[in-house]
Amino acid sequence: MDYWITLFHTQPWLFITLVALLGLILGSFLNVVIHRLPIMMDRDWRIECQEYCEQPVTRSDLPETFNLATPRSRCGHCQTPIPMKHNIPVLSYLLLGGKCHSCQGSIGLRYPMVELMTAAVLAMMAWQFGPTPTFAALSLLSLGLIALAFIDADTMLLPDQITLPLLWLGLLFNIKDGLVPLEQAVAGAAFGYLSLWSVFQLFKVVTGKEGMGFGDFKLLALFGAWLGWKPLLLIILLSSVLGAAYGILQLALGKLKRDNPMPFGPWIILAGWIALLWGDQIVHWYLTRVLGL
């Protein structure tokens, strides 16, 4: 192990390359999580509701065993199982021309995009932090955040099955020699949740409507647990600006109606990544160049 650590420190390009390749594989798994986890959640909710209402339990048309590992991945059009040789990240998509090998149905561009994004994010973490425990922890965080971003974009859900373990992991990571002292991490988790919760309650009192979901509160608390309370204002401001700009663009293009809800989680996640990697530089630039302090 010491040999590999030394090699990666002396040859950082090798470490970054291997991490990027691993990212492609993990990105393929994230595609499974993004697709299946909301279906699994919906199925469990329906069963719980039927049991509570003392109704006959129906399990829809899904296989009896349906989880992240079983059954094998299948074509969304013809339901043909996908062989391993056609399940190579990115490469299989290119060789197949973005179409199923069996029915020629189109394969969504989302799949190679998630794989490439995962590879790029993990490679960036490898370049920034090197072969360290911090790299390993932040890579695990990044994998969870990618899954959360796409699930929220698809379903407007931020599953507790991902958010809460990552929040607790952030607190554990900061017990000793983490990103911030533990007291800042605890304060960050509390402030992250309560800040958006307060905005939610105020908006509800003023308008009578719910402006965001509780998953957004937990997501910001997650970033507070990892980064402490100091970057949270930057994350809130950045996510608001990014989300508003996207919403205005969608309205202008006619792809979004004014009263339609829009997921906020992806913008919190993007802003959180920016704060993680470049937060100090952004704050320094703002204080010196904009405020002249």
C-alpha positions as CSV (number, residue, x, y, z in Angstrom):
1,M,0.0,0.0,0.0
2,D,2.8,2.4,0.9
3,Y,4.4,1.7,-2.5
4,W,1.2,2.8,-4.3
5,I,0.7,5.9,-2.2
6,T,4.3,7.0,-2.9
7,L,3.8,6.2,-6.6
8,F,0.6,8.3,-6.8
9,H,2.3,11.2,-5.0
10,T,5.2,11.2,-7.4
11,Q,3.1,10.5,-10.5
12,P,-0.2,12.4,-9.8
13,W,-1.3,12.0,-13.5
14,L,-1.4,8.2,-12.9
15,F,-3.6,8.6,-9.9
16,I,-6.0,11.0,-11.6
17,T,-6.2,8.8,-14.7
18,L,-7.0,5.7,-12.6
19,V,-9.6,7.6,-10.6
20,A,-11.2,8.9,-13.8
21,L,-11.5,5.3,-15.1
22,L,-13.0,4.2,-11.8
23,G,-15.4,7.2,-12.0
24,L,-16.8,5.9,-15.4
25,I,-17.6,2.5,-13.7
26,L,-19.1,4.1,-10.7
27,G,-21.1,6.5,-12.9
28,S,-22.6,3.4,-14.6
29,F,-23.8,2.2,-11.1
30,L,-25.1,5.7,-10.3
31,N,-27.3,5.4,-13.4
32,V,-28.9,2.4,-11.8
33,V,-29.4,4.2,-8.5
34,I,-30.9,7.3,-10.2
35,H,-33.4,5.1,-12.1
36,R,-34.3,2.4,-9.6
37,L,-34.2,4.1,-6.2
38,P,-37.3,6.3,-6.8
39,I,-39.2,3.3,-8.1
40,M,-38.2,1.3,-5.0
41,M,-39.3,4.2,-2.8
42,D,-42.7,4.5,-4.6
43,R,-43.3,0.8,-4.3
44,D,-42.5,0.8,-0.6
45,W,-44.8,3.8,0.0
46,R,-47.7,2.1,-1.8
47,I,-47.3,-1.1,0.2
48,E,-47.1,0.8,3.5
49,C,-50.2,2.9,2.5
50,Q,-52.2,-0.3,1.6
51,E,-51.1,-2.0,4.8
52,Y,-52.1,1.1,6.9
53,C,-55.5,1.3,5.1
54,E,-55.9,-2.5,5.6
55,Q,-56.2,-3.0,1.8
56,P,-54.9,-6.0,-0.1
57,V,-51.2,-5.4,-0.8
58,T,-50.4,-5.2,-4.5
59,R,-46.8,-5.0,-5.7
60,S,-47.5,-3.7,-9.2
61,D,-45.9,-5.3,-12.2
62,L,-42.4,-5.2,-10.8
63,P,-40.4,-8.4,-10.1
64,E,-40.7,-9.7,-6.6
65,T,-37.0,-8.9,-6.0
66,F,-36.3,-5.4,-7.3
67,N,-33.4,-3.5,-5.9
68,L,-30.1,-1.9,-7.0
69,A,-28.6,-5.3,-7.9
70,T,-31.6,-7.4,-9.1
71,P,-32.8,-7.9,-11.8
72,R,-30.2,-7.2,-14.4
73,S,-30.3,-4.0,-16.4
74,R,-32.7,-4.2,-19.4
75,C,-33.6,-2.1,-22.4
76,G,-36.3,0.3,-21.5
77,H,-38.1,-0.4,-24.8
78,C,-38.0,-4.2,-25.4
79,Q,-36.9,-5.3,-21.9
80,T,-34.1,-7.4,-23.3
81,P,-31.3,-7.9,-20.7
82,I,-28.2,-5.9,-21.5
83,P,-25.1,-8.2,-21.9
84,M,-21.8,-7.2,-20.2
85,K,-20.2,-6.4,-23.5
86,H,-22.8,-3.8,-24.2
87,N,-22.6,-2.3,-20.7
88,I,-19.1,-0.8,-20.9
89,P,-19.4,2.9,-19.7
90,V,-19.5,5.4,-22.5
91,L,-17.7,3.1,-25.0
92,S,-20.7,0.8,-25.5
93,Y,-23.0,3.8,-26.1
94,L,-20.7,5.1,-28.8
95,L,-20.2,1.7,-30.5
96,L,-24.0,1.0,-30.5
97,G,-24.7,4.5,-31.8
98,G,-26.9,5.3,-28.8
99,K,-29.3,2.4,-29.7
100,C,-30.3,-0.9,-28.2
101,H,-28.5,-3.8,-29.7
102,S,-31.8,-5.8,-29.9
103,C,-34.6,-3.5,-30.8
104,Q,-32.7,-0.4,-32.0
105,G,-34.6,1.8,-29.5
106,S,-32.7,4.9,-28.6
107,I,-30.7,5.0,-25.4
108,G,-30.9,8.3,-23.5
109,L,-27.9,10.6,-23.6
110,R,-28.3,10.9,-19.9
111,Y,-26.4,7.6,-19.3
112,P,-23.0,8.5,-20.8
113,M,-23.4,12.0,-19.4
114,V,-23.7,10.7,-15.8
115,E,-20.7,8.4,-16.4
116,L,-18.6,11.2,-17.8
117,M,-19.7,13.7,-15.1
118,T,-18.8,11.2,-12.4
119,A,-15.4,10.6,-13.9
120,A,-14.7,14.3,-14.2
121,V,-15.8,15.1,-10.7
122,L,-13.7,12.3,-9.1
123,A,-10.7,13.3,-11.3
124,M,-11.1,16.9,-10.0
125,M,-11.1,15.6,-6.5
126,A,-8.0,13.5,-7.2
127,W,-6.2,16.5,-8.6
128,Q,-7.3,18.8,-5.8
129,F,-6.6,16.5,-2.8
130,G,-4.4,13.7,-4.0
131,P,-4.3,10.1,-2.6
132,T,-5.5,11.2,0.9
133,P,-8.4,10.3,3.3
134,T,-9.9,13.6,2.4
135,F,-10.1,12.6,-1.3
136,A,-11.7,9.3,-0.4
137,A,-14.3,11.0,1.9
138,L,-15.1,13.8,-0.6
139,S,-15.4,11.3,-3.5
140,L,-18.0,9.3,-1.6
141,L,-19.8,12.6,-0.9
142,S,-19.6,13.5,-4.6
143,L,-21.1,10.2,-5.7
144,G,-24.1,10.7,-3.4
145,L,-24.6,14.2,-4.6
146,I,-24.6,13.3,-8.2
147,A,-27.3,10.7,-7.6
148,L,-29.3,13.2,-5.5
149,A,-29.0,15.9,-8.2
150,F,-30.4,13.7,-11.0
151,I,-33.1,12.1,-8.8
152,D,-34.3,15.5,-7.8
153,A,-34.3,16.7,-11.4
154,D,-36.4,13.7,-12.4
155,T,-38.8,13.3,-9.5
156,M,-38.4,16.3,-7.2
157,L,-37.3,13.9,-4.5
158,L,-34.2,14.0,-2.3
159,P,-34.1,10.5,-0.8
160,D,-33.3,10.4,2.9
161,Q,-31.6,7.0,2.1
162,I,-28.7,9.1,0.6
163,T,-29.0,12.5,2.3
164,L,-29.0,11.5,5.9
165,P,-26.1,9.0,5.8
166,L,-24.0,11.6,4.0
167,L,-24.9,14.2,6.6
168,W,-23.8,11.9,9.5
169,L,-20.7,10.9,7.6
170,G,-19.7,14.6,7.3
171,L,-20.0,15.0,11.1
172,L,-18.0,11.9,11.7
173,F,-15.3,13.0,9.2
174,N,-14.9,16.3,11.0
175,I,-14.4,14.8,14.4
176,K,-10.6,15.0,13.9
177,D,-8.5,16.5,11.1
178,G,-11.5,16.9,8.8
179,L,-12.3,20.0,6.7
180,V,-13.5,22.1,9.7
181,P,-13.5,21.7,13.5
182,L,-16.4,19.6,14.8
183,E,-18.1,22.5,16.5
184,Q,-18.3,24.3,13.2
185,A,-19.7,21.2,11.5
186,V,-22.4,20.8,14.1
187,A,-23.3,24.5,13.9
188,G,-23.3,24.2,10.1
189,A,-25.7,21.3,10.0
190,A,-28.1,23.1,12.4
191,F,-27.8,26.4,10.6
192,G,-28.2,24.8,7.2
193,Y,-31.4,23.1,8.1
194,L,-32.9,26.0,10.1
195,S,-32.1,28.7,7.6
196,L,-34.1,27.1,4.7
197,W,-36.8,25.9,7.2
198,S,-37.2,29.5,8.3
199,V,-37.5,30.8,4.7
200,F,-40.0,28.0,4.0
201,Q,-42.2,29.0,7.0
202,L,-42.1,32.7,6.2
203,F,-43.0,32.0,2.5
204,K,-45.8,29.8,3.6
205,V,-47.2,32.5,6.0
206,V,-47.0,35.2,3.3
207,T,-48.2,33.3,0.3
208,G,-50.1,30.3,1.7
209,K,-47.9,28.0,-0.5
210,E,-44.9,25.8,0.1
211,G,-41.9,27.1,-1.7
212,M,-39.6,24.2,-1.3
213,G,-39.4,20.7,0.2
214,F,-37.9,19.4,3.4
215,G,-35.3,17.5,1.4
216,D,-33.7,20.9,0.5
217,F,-33.3,21.7,4.2
218,K,-31.6,18.4,4.8
219,L,-29.4,18.9,1.8
220,L,-28.1,22.3,3.0
221,A,-27.6,20.7,6.5
222,L,-25.5,18.1,4.7
223,F,-23.2,20.7,3.3
224,G,-23.0,22.4,6.7
225,A,-21.9,19.1,8.3
226,W,-19.1,18.8,5.8
227,L,-18.0,22.5,5.3
228,G,-19.2,24.2,8.5
229,W,-21.5,27.2,8.8
230,K,-19.2,29.8,7.1
231,P,-19.8,28.8,3.4
232,L,-23.5,28.3,3.8
233,L,-24.4,31.9,2.9
234,L,-22.3,31.6,-0.2
235,I,-24.1,28.4,-1.1
236,I,-27.6,29.9,-0.6
237,L,-26.7,32.9,-2.7
238,L,-25.1,31.0,-5.5
239,S,-27.9,28.4,-5.6
240,S,-30.5,31.1,-5.7
241,V,-28.8,32.9,-8.5
242,L,-28.2,29.8,-10.6
243,G,-31.7,28.5,-10.0
244,A,-33.3,31.8,-10.9
245,A,-31.2,32.2,-14.0
246,Y,-32.2,28.7,-15.2
247,G,-35.8,29.3,-14.4
248,I,-35.9,32.6,-16.3
249,L,-34.2,30.9,-19.3
250,Q,-36.8,28.0,-19.2
251,L,-39.6,30.5,-19.0
252,A,-38.2,32.5,-21.9
253,L,-37.9,29.3,-24.0
254,G,-41.5,28.2,-23.1
255,K,-40.3,25.0,-21.4
256,L,-41.6,26.0,-18.0
257,K,-44.8,27.7,-16.9
258,R,-44.8,30.3,-14.2
259,D,-46.7,28.2,-11.6
260,N,-44.8,25.0,-12.3
261,P,-42.5,23.9,-9.5
262,M,-38.8,23.5,-10.2
263,P,-36.3,21.3,-8.3
264,F,-33.9,23.4,-6.1
265,G,-31.7,20.5,-5.0
266,P,-29.4,20.4,-8.1
267,W,-28.6,24.1,-7.7
268,I,-27.8,23.6,-4.0
269,I,-25.5,20.8,-5.0
270,L,-23.8,22.7,-7.7
271,A,-23.3,25.7,-5.4
272,G,-22.0,23.4,-2.7
273,W,-19.4,21.9,-5.0
274,I,-18.3,25.4,-6.0
275,A,-18.0,26.4,-2.4
276,L,-16.1,23.2,-1.6
277,L,-13.5,23.7,-4.3
278,W,-13.3,27.5,-4.7
279,G,-15.3,29.0,-1.8
280,D,-12.4,30.8,-0.1
281,Q,-11.2,32.3,-3.4
282,I,-14.7,33.5,-4.3
283,V,-15.1,35.1,-0.9
284,H,-11.6,36.7,-1.1
285,W,-12.3,38.1,-4.6
286,Y,-15.7,39.5,-3.4
287,L,-14.2,41.2,-0.3
288,T,-11.2,42.7,-2.1
289,R,-12.4,43.4,-5.6
290,V,-16.1,44.2,-5.0
291,L,-16.1,45.7,-1.5
292,G,-12.5,46.9,-1.5
293,L,-11.8,45.5,1.9
